[in-house]
Structure formats: structure tokens, C-alpha cells
Amino acid sequence: MDPKAKPNRSLYAPIDASDDDERLNDPLIVGVPRTKNKTVRSWMIVALTAAILSTLFVTLLVLKPSLATTDSNQQCPDHYDLDQISTTDADADHQRLSLGSDDASPCGHSRAEALAAGCVFDMLSYAWIPPDCYDAALTAEFEGLSDWRYFSQKDSASPQIPHAVVALGEHHHLFVTWEWHLRHCTYIWKRYMRATLPDGPMHSVDNVTVSDAHTLHCERLILRKDPPDLQKVNTRVRLKYLKCTRLGQ
């Protein structure tokens, strides 16, 4: 071949700039105009997106009742234990309100020991506490709020325990109404507030009143969006033996 001869341009087929690798290599779409190919792919994308959205919608419809039930069970426990502080919004995974060995009460572990130590039974806390942190006036105010009822079981139809018997401080546990529980919370806060006043009746409180866990427990109850009926018997109260804590120490 003459090196000076010009190459025959007809030997080289021009490349269509509009072609892409997909079209050149895909035998399924050979000869299909590019605009039509784009239209087909667009409709495929729309159809696929619609299918995915429809599946998600149906899934949500199916799961919504079960999710609502789970949330309701967590937010609306049927039973409360005054001395078990929940670590969540559910009535599960409770942890015992720990007094610990370091917080051993000078009131002992029985009514006889408490009386021998000079402790007082406090109806507001349902506990034996030393006289130094017993706010008699506040407890009397709490007692006068209502004709509080005390039950042997979590049922308003169960036998009631007379007030005089409850005041002996011997029952290991008993059941009270939702209203009693809420009032207990607000009056425990009042007790703390009164202890902070310079001219308050005392400057010590028991270790439940000063407990962060108990405060948060009460906050959750009061902020409930769907509280039970005030007269519903749904709270168990356990007998406790507490100690005093001087504020500021």
C-alpha cells in the first residue's frame, strides 16, 4: 500500500453519537428507536415504584393494629406497684426501689422494732420512719383529703381493710385507688418542698421522698394521656422502713 495514499473513508462506518453501550450490546433492543426505549424504561420505573409504595401501604395497614396494641399496653398498664419503679414507660422491666444495705433504716424490719426505735408509722408513705423526718401536719392533711379505702386485693369488690388496722403498720402490702396513688405523689413533692423552706417544719426527709427514681415515676403517672378512673383499684402499696436524709448533705 502506498503510504502516501489517503485511506478510504468508506471502509470505516460512522458511529452514531446517539448510540450508547447498552443499545449496541443488547440484542433485545436492536433496532428500537432511542425515544421509544426511554419511554419503555420510564414506564417500568413508574410501575416498579407504584408496586413498592403499594406494598409498604398494605404492610402498614396490617401492622398498625398490632403496633397500637403494643403501645397501649406499654402506656396503659393495668396494675401499678408503688414501690417498684419502672425503667421504661411500660409496666415491665421494673426494678425494685433500692434502699440498699447502706441505707438500712434505724426503724428495723418489723413493727415491734420500729416502735422500740421510736419510729412513727406514716400513712402517706405507708412506711415506718424516724420522727426527725415525719411531717405530721402534712400527713394529717393528706388523710383528710378523702375517706381513703384500702383493699386486700386489686379489686374494689374485695374486702376493705379498716383504716384503724392499716394505721397499725403491720400489713405487708395492700391495694389503693388510682387517686390515692396520684395524691401520694403530689404530697411527697409537697413534703420535699416544705423541707427546703427556712422556716419549714423540718429539714430532713425520708430516702423515698428524696429519691430521683420515685420523682420520675410520679412524673410519668401524672403526665399520662389516658389515665384510669380515679376510683380504680390498681396500685399495690408495700410496707417500708425508711431513714432520714438531711437536705444539703
C-alpha positions as CSV (number, residue, x, y, z in Angstrom):
1,M,0.0,0.0,0.0
2,D,1.2,3.4,-0.9
3,P,1.9,5.2,2.4
4,K,1.0,8.5,0.8
5,A,-2.4,7.2,-0.3
6,K,-5.3,8.5,1.6
7,P,-7.4,5.9,3.5
8,N,-10.7,5.0,2.0
9,R,-13.2,6.6,4.4
10,S,-15.9,4.3,3.1
11,L,-14.2,1.4,4.9
12,Y,-15.0,3.0,8.2
13,A,-18.6,3.1,9.3
14,P,-19.5,6.2,11.2
15,I,-20.5,5.8,14.8
16,D,-23.9,7.2,15.7
17,A,-23.2,9.5,18.6
18,S,-26.7,8.9,19.9
19,D,-25.9,5.2,20.5
20,D,-24.8,4.0,23.9
21,D,-23.1,0.8,25.0
22,E,-26.4,-0.6,26.3
23,R,-28.1,-0.3,23.0
24,L,-25.1,-1.5,20.9
25,N,-24.6,-4.7,23.1
26,D,-28.2,-5.6,24.0
27,P,-29.7,-7.9,21.3
28,L,-33.2,-7.4,22.8
29,I,-33.5,-3.8,21.8
30,V,-31.6,-3.7,18.5
31,G,-33.4,-1.6,16.1
32,V,-35.6,0.1,18.7
33,P,-35.6,3.8,18.4
34,R,-34.0,5.6,21.4
35,T,-37.0,7.6,22.2
36,K,-39.2,4.5,22.4
37,N,-36.6,2.8,24.6
38,K,-36.6,5.7,27.0
39,T,-40.4,5.6,27.2
40,V,-40.5,1.9,28.0
41,R,-37.9,2.3,30.8
42,S,-39.7,5.3,32.2
43,W,-43.0,3.3,32.4
44,M,-41.1,0.4,34.0
45,I,-39.7,2.7,36.7
46,V,-43.1,4.2,37.4
47,A,-44.7,0.7,37.7
48,L,-42.0,-0.6,40.0
49,T,-42.2,2.5,42.2
50,A,-46.0,2.1,42.4
51,A,-45.7,-1.6,43.4
52,I,-43.2,-0.8,46.2
53,L,-45.4,2.0,47.6
54,S,-48.5,-0.2,47.5
55,T,-46.6,-3.0,49.3
56,L,-45.5,-0.5,52.0
57,F,-49.0,0.8,52.4
58,V,-50.5,-2.6,52.8
59,T,-47.8,-3.6,55.3
60,L,-48.5,-0.5,57.4
61,L,-52.3,-1.3,57.4
62,V,-51.6,-4.8,58.6
63,L,-49.1,-3.8,61.3
64,K,-50.8,-0.7,62.6
65,P,-53.3,-2.5,64.9
66,S,-50.6,-4.6,66.5
67,L,-48.4,-1.6,67.0
68,A,-51.2,0.3,68.5
69,T,-51.9,-2.6,70.9
70,T,-48.3,-2.8,71.9
71,D,-48.1,0.9,72.5
72,S,-51.3,0.9,74.5
73,N,-50.0,-2.0,76.7
74,Q,-46.8,-0.1,77.4
75,Q,-48.5,3.2,78.1
76,C,-51.5,1.9,80.0
77,P,-50.5,-0.8,82.5
78,D,-53.4,-2.3,84.3
79,H,-51.5,-2.5,87.6
80,Y,-49.0,-0.3,89.4
81,D,-46.7,-1.2,92.3
82,L,-46.0,2.0,94.3
83,D,-42.5,0.7,95.3
84,Q,-41.4,-0.7,92.0
85,I,-40.0,2.0,89.8
86,S,-40.3,1.3,86.1
87,T,-37.2,1.8,83.9
88,T,-39.4,2.3,80.9
89,D,-42.9,3.6,80.1
90,A,-44.2,0.0,80.2
91,D,-45.3,-1.9,83.2
92,A,-42.4,-4.3,82.7
93,D,-38.7,-4.4,83.5
94,H,-39.4,-3.0,86.9
95,Q,-36.5,-2.5,89.3
96,R,-37.0,-2.6,93.0
97,L,-36.8,0.8,94.6
98,S,-33.5,0.0,96.3
99,L,-32.8,1.1,99.8
100,G,-29.6,-0.9,99.9
101,S,-27.6,-2.1,102.9
102,D,-26.0,1.4,103.2
103,D,-29.5,2.8,103.6
104,A,-30.6,0.4,106.4
105,S,-33.4,2.0,108.3
106,P,-33.0,2.7,112.0
107,C,-36.6,1.6,112.3
108,G,-35.6,-2.0,111.8
109,H,-37.6,-4.5,109.8
110,S,-40.8,-5.1,111.9
111,R,-43.4,-3.1,113.7
112,A,-42.0,-4.1,117.1
113,E,-38.5,-3.0,116.1
114,A,-39.9,0.3,114.7
115,L,-41.8,1.1,117.9
116,A,-38.8,0.2,120.0
117,A,-36.7,2.6,118.0
118,G,-39.2,5.4,118.4
119,C,-40.3,5.4,114.8
120,V,-43.6,6.6,113.5
121,F,-45.9,4.9,111.0
122,D,-46.6,7.4,108.2
123,M,-49.8,6.7,106.2
124,L,-48.7,9.0,103.4
125,S,-45.6,6.9,102.7
126,Y,-47.1,3.7,104.1
127,A,-43.8,3.3,105.9
128,W,-42.2,3.4,109.3
129,I,-39.9,6.5,109.5
130,P,-37.9,8.2,112.2
131,P,-39.6,11.2,113.9
132,D,-37.0,13.6,112.6
133,C,-38.4,13.4,109.0
134,Y,-42.1,12.8,109.9
135,D,-44.2,15.8,108.8
136,A,-47.3,15.1,111.0
137,A,-49.2,18.1,109.7
138,L,-48.8,17.2,106.1
139,T,-49.8,13.6,106.6
140,A,-52.9,14.7,108.5
141,E,-53.8,17.0,105.6
142,F,-53.3,14.0,103.2
143,E,-55.5,11.8,105.4
144,G,-58.2,14.5,105.4
145,L,-58.4,14.7,101.6
146,S,-60.8,11.7,101.3
147,D,-62.2,8.8,103.0
148,W,-59.4,6.6,101.7
149,R,-60.2,3.0,101.1
150,Y,-57.7,0.1,101.5
151,F,-58.2,-3.3,99.9
152,S,-56.7,-6.7,100.5
153,Q,-56.7,-7.4,96.7
154,K,-56.7,-5.5,93.4
155,D,-60.4,-5.4,93.2
156,S,-62.9,-2.8,94.6
157,A,-65.2,-5.7,95.4
158,S,-62.6,-7.4,97.6
159,P,-62.8,-6.9,101.4
160,Q,-61.7,-3.5,102.7
161,I,-59.2,-3.1,105.4
162,P,-60.3,-0.7,108.1
163,H,-58.3,2.4,108.5
164,A,-57.5,1.7,112.1
165,V,-56.0,-1.7,111.1
166,V,-54.0,-0.1,108.3
167,A,-52.6,2.5,110.7
168,L,-51.0,-0.2,112.8
169,G,-48.4,-0.6,110.1
170,E,-48.5,-4.4,110.1
171,H,-49.8,-5.3,106.6
172,H,-47.0,-6.3,104.3
173,H,-49.0,-4.9,101.4
174,L,-52.4,-3.7,100.4
175,F,-54.2,-2.1,97.4
176,V,-55.4,1.5,96.9
177,T,-57.1,3.6,94.3
178,W,-55.5,5.5,91.4
179,E,-56.5,8.7,93.1
180,W,-54.6,7.7,96.3
181,H,-51.6,7.0,94.1
182,L,-51.6,10.4,92.4
183,R,-52.3,12.3,95.7
184,H,-49.4,10.3,97.3
185,C,-47.1,11.6,94.5
186,T,-48.1,15.3,94.9
187,Y,-47.9,15.2,98.7
188,I,-44.5,13.6,98.6
189,W,-43.4,16.6,96.4
190,K,-45.0,18.9,99.0
191,R,-43.1,17.2,101.7
192,Y,-39.8,17.8,99.9
193,M,-40.7,21.5,99.3
194,R,-41.7,22.1,102.9
195,A,-38.3,20.6,104.0
196,T,-36.5,23.2,101.9
197,L,-38.2,26.2,103.5
198,P,-36.0,28.1,106.0
199,D,-38.9,28.2,108.5
200,G,-40.3,24.8,107.5
201,P,-41.4,22.2,110.0
202,M,-38.3,20.0,109.4
203,H,-35.1,20.0,107.3
204,S,-34.9,16.2,106.8
205,V,-36.9,13.9,104.5
206,D,-37.0,10.2,104.1
207,N,-35.0,8.4,101.4
208,V,-38.0,7.8,99.2
209,T,-39.1,11.4,99.2
210,V,-35.6,12.5,98.1
211,S,-35.3,9.7,95.5
212,D,-34.9,10.7,91.9
213,A,-36.4,7.4,90.7
214,H,-39.6,8.0,92.7
215,T,-39.8,11.5,91.4
216,L,-39.6,10.4,87.8
217,H,-42.0,7.6,88.5
218,C,-44.6,10.1,89.7
219,E,-44.0,12.4,86.8
220,R,-44.8,9.7,84.3
221,L,-48.0,8.8,86.1
222,I,-49.2,12.4,86.3
223,L,-48.4,13.1,82.6
224,R,-50.3,10.1,81.3
225,K,-52.5,10.9,78.4
226,D,-55.1,8.3,79.2
227,P,-55.3,7.9,83.0
228,P,-57.6,5.3,84.6
229,D,-60.7,6.2,86.6
230,L,-59.7,7.8,89.9
231,Q,-61.5,5.2,91.8
232,K,-60.0,2.2,90.1
233,V,-58.1,0.0,92.5
234,N,-54.9,-0.6,90.6
235,T,-52.0,0.2,92.9
236,R,-50.2,-2.1,95.4
237,V,-48.5,-0.5,98.3
238,R,-45.8,-2.3,100.3
239,L,-44.8,-1.7,103.9
240,K,-41.4,0.0,104.1
241,Y,-38.9,1.0,106.8
242,L,-37.1,4.2,105.9
243,K,-34.4,6.5,107.1
244,C,-34.0,10.3,107.2
245,T,-31.8,12.3,104.9
246,R,-30.9,15.9,105.8
247,L,-31.2,18.2,102.8
248,G,-28.0,19.8,101.7
249,Q,-25.8,17.0,102.9
